[in-house]
Amino acid sequence: MDQVIKIGIVEDNEYMREGWETFIEHEEDLAVIGSFGSCEEAFESDAINRVDLMIMDIGLPGMTGIEGVKYMREHHPDVNIIMATIHDDNDHIFDALKAGAVGYLMKKVTPDELVEAIRNAHKGGSPITPNIARKIISTFQQAAYMEEELSEREIQILNQLSTGRSYAAIGKEIYLSVDGVRHHIRNIYQKLEVHSRSEAIAKGINKKIIRPND
C-alpha cells in the first residue's frame, strides 16, 4: 500500500465535516488526523504540522477559507489545499486559486469524487469540479477574445484614458480629432460591455489590456 495521505478538514458544518471524515476513513490510503470548525482552531492544533492535504471551506466563521489558504501558503507551503464550497462565482474561484489552492470542488461532489480528488491533488494534480473548470476556461477565452477584438488604436486610446487625460488631450497626443476619439471610445465601451471611463479602465486592467508602462 502507498504511504497514507494525512488529511485535515476545516468545515464549520458539523454534519458535513463528520460525513467527510466517515467515508475518507474507509480508504486504506487516507487518514483524517485533524477536523476543525474554523481556521483559527486548525492553526492552533499540532495536527497542522503533520497534514499532507487540507480540505477547506470558504465561508467560515472568523478567518475565511481564502485567508486560510494564504496563511497555509506562508506557514505550511508543502500542504496541498482543496477548496470544498458552495460558491461557484468567478470572484471566489479565482481568489481561492490565486491564494494557492490546488483544487476547487463543489460540496455536492460524491464521496468517490472527493476521494479521487484527494489522491489526484496529492500526486500533483489540480482537481476541479467540471462546471468550475468550464467557468475558468470561459473566462480566459473571453479575455483572449477581448484583446483580439480591440484594435491597436483602441488599445492605445484605452491606455490614454487610464492616465486621466481629456478627450482633447488624447486627440492631441495621438493626432486625432476629438470626434475621432469619441468614436473610438464608443467602440471600446461596446466591446468591453461597459458604460463609463472608470469601468473601461477597471476592465482593461483586469484583462491586462492596459499596460501602465506604455
PyMOL commands that set and color helices and strands:
alter all, ss='L'
color gray80, all
select helices_A, chain A and resi 14-25+39-43+46-49+65-75+90-99+111-122+130-149+152-161+167-174+178-192+197-206
alter helices_A, ss='H'
color red, helices_A
select strands_A, chain A and resi 5-10+30-36+53-56+80-85+103-106
alter strands_A, ss='S'
color yellow, strands_A
deselect
rebuild
show_as cartoon
